[in-house]
Amino acid sequence: MHRRVSALLALGVLGAALIGCSSTVSLDPGPDANDPLCAEVTVRLPDVLAGQDRRWTDAQATGAWGDAALLVCGVTPPGPTEARCITLGGVDWIVDESEAPRYLVTSYGREPAVQVFVDNEIVSPNDVLTALGPIVSLMPKTAECTSTETLLP
């Protein structure tokens, strides 16, 4: 329950960050944002993602593209779950569809974990996760989903 509430709060904070008209996106870093693996991910983030230009963020190990996608590295890895799991870009992702068409997805079986917020009204989550997957796959794989899909709606 606590994890669900935290995810929903994060979704609200991330959504609010997208609404602002500032060129810098204000985000909270993940609890393990200082992990050297997050630095490896962050330096490889693309300048353009799914047609959206990268924006500045004010938190360590984060990324933002247009008003469509946000990334936070160093979040707490999710444990086993019955939630929907998809595999895109070589990474298993747990999907929180509670705010669809805005999705909060968290890498599964990677430590530290990466969380991505995608607004499906602006970009395809499949395109975003396919592009970010090879970067997130730099994280050591510690587990995998037992059943996965390959696309979001």
Secondary structure per residue as TSV (DSSP state, phi and psi in degrees):
chain	resnum	aa	ss	phi	psi
A	1	M	-	360.0	-44.9
A	2	H	H	-59.6	-41.2
A	3	R	H	-63.1	-39.1
A	4	R	H	-66.1	-44.7
A	5	V	H	-62.9	-42.5
A	6	S	H	-62.0	-41.0
A	7	A	H	-64.9	-41.4
A	8	L	H	-67.9	-38.6
A	9	L	H	-64.5	-42.0
A	10	A	H	-62.4	-41.1
A	11	L	H	-61.0	-42.7
A	12	G	H	-64.1	-42.9
A	13	V	H	-64.9	-43.4
A	14	L	H	-66.0	-40.8
A	15	G	H	-63.0	-40.9
A	16	A	H	-64.4	-36.5
A	17	A	H	-63.8	-33.2
A	18	L	H	-71.6	-27.4
A	19	I	H	-74.9	-31.6
A	20	G	-	-58.9	154.3
A	21	C	-	-100.3	5.1
A	22	S	S	-71.5	150.7
A	23	S	S	-76.9	-20.4
A	24	T	E	-97.4	131.1
A	25	V	E	-92.5	124.7
A	26	S	-	-88.6	119.1
A	27	L	-	-132.8	158.7
A	28	D	-	-95.4	135.0
A	29	P	-	-70.7	155.4
A	30	G	-	-68.7	158.4
A	31	P	T	-60.4	-24.8
A	32	D	T	-113.5	32.3
A	33	A	T	-60.6	-24.5
A	34	N	T	-84.3	2.9
A	35	D	S	-62.5	132.1
A	36	P	H	-56.1	-27.7
A	37	L	H	-67.5	-31.1
A	38	C	H	-66.5	-35.6
A	39	A	H	-64.2	-39.3
A	40	E	H	-61.5	-38.7
A	41	V	H	-70.4	-49.3
A	42	T	H	-59.8	-41.6
A	43	V	T	-69.7	-14.5
A	44	R	T	-100.1	-0.2
A	45	L	-	-63.5	138.9
A	46	P	-	-74.8	154.7
A	47	D	S	-73.3	-28.0
A	48	V	E	-131.3	132.1
A	49	L	E	-131.6	119.8
A	50	A	T	50.9	39.9
A	51	G	T	80.9	3.6
A	52	Q	E	-106.9	131.3
A	53	D	E	-73.0	144.5
A	54	R	E	-69.4	142.6
A	55	R	E	-116.5	157.9
A	56	W	E	-69.7	146.2
A	57	T	E	-124.0	161.3
A	58	D	S	-108.7	18.2
A	59	A	S	-131.6	146.5
A	60	Q	T	-61.9	141.6
A	61	A	T	60.5	42.6
A	62	T	E	-131.1	163.8
A	63	G	E	-150.0	154.1
A	64	A	E	-146.1	144.0
A	65	W	E	-133.3	117.2
A	66	G	T	50.4	-141.6
A	67	D	T	-105.3	19.8
A	68	A	T	-108.6	-31.2
A	69	A	E	-148.2	142.6
A	70	L	E	-132.2	149.6
A	71	L	E	-132.9	136.9
A	72	V	E	-131.1	119.2
A	73	C	E	-97.1	147.8
A	74	G	E	95.1	17.9
A	75	V	E	-79.4	161.7
A	76	T	-	-65.6	126.4
A	77	P	-	-62.4	136.3
A	78	P	-	-72.2	147.3
A	79	G	-	-86.7	-175.1
A	80	P	S	-54.0	141.4
A	81	T	-	-150.6	161.2
A	82	E	S	-96.6	2.2
A	83	A	S	-64.8	160.5
A	84	R	-	-62.0	135.5
A	85	C	E	-125.7	131.9
A	86	I	E	-122.9	158.1
A	87	T	E	-119.5	117.3
A	88	L	E	-140.3	138.4
A	89	G	T	63.8	24.2
A	90	G	T	80.3	10.6
A	91	V	E	-125.5	139.4
A	92	D	E	-82.3	135.5
A	93	W	E	-127.5	133.0
A	94	I	E	-89.3	130.4
A	95	V	E	-108.3	125.5
A	96	D	E	-101.0	108.6
A	97	E	E	-99.8	11.5
A	98	S	E	-65.4	-19.0
A	99	E	E	-117.2	24.0
A	100	A	T	-51.6	139.2
A	101	P	T	-90.1	21.1
A	102	R	E	-104.7	127.3
A	103	Y	E	-116.4	139.4
A	104	L	E	-109.9	115.9
A	105	V	E	-120.1	142.2
A	106	T	E	-127.7	132.7
A	107	S	E	-61.5	141.5
A	108	Y	E	-116.3	134.8
A	109	G	S	78.0	20.7
A	110	R	B	-128.8	137.1
A	111	E	S	-131.7	128.4
A	112	P	S	-70.2	162.2
A	113	A	E	-84.9	159.0
A	114	V	E	-121.1	134.9
A	115	Q	E	-114.7	136.2
A	116	V	E	-128.4	130.3
A	117	F	E	-104.3	126.5
A	118	V	E	-129.6	130.6
A	119	D	E	-94.9	105.9
A	120	N	T	-69.8	-9.7
A	121	E	T	-79.1	-13.6
A	122	I	T	-111.9	-45.5
A	123	V	S	-135.9	162.9
A	124	S	-	-80.5	122.7
A	125	P	H	-58.4	-32.9
A	126	N	H	-61.4	-42.8
A	127	D	H	-64.9	-43.1
A	128	V	H	-63.0	-49.9
A	129	L	H	-70.4	-33.4
A	130	T	H	-64.5	-39.8
A	131	A	H	-71.6	-39.0
A	132	L	H	-81.8	-22.2
A	133	G	H	-52.7	-49.6
A	134	P	H	-61.1	-28.5
A	135	I	H	-75.2	-46.2
A	136	V	H	-66.4	-27.2
A	137	S	T	-67.6	-6.4
A	138	L	T	-67.1	-23.5
A	139	M	S	-69.3	140.0
A	140	P	-	-59.5	137.0
A	141	K	B	-85.8	120.6
A	142	T	-	-111.8	-15.8
A	143	A	-	-163.8	172.3
A	144	E	-	-147.2	159.1
A	145	C	-	-69.6	147.4
A	146	T	S	-83.3	-23.1
A	147	S	S	-143.3	126.6
A	148	T	-	-132.8	161.2
A	149	E	B	-113.7	176.0
A	150	T	S	-119.0	-2.4
A	151	L	-	-145.3	150.5
A	152	L	-	-91.1	160.5
A	153	P	-	-62.8	360.0
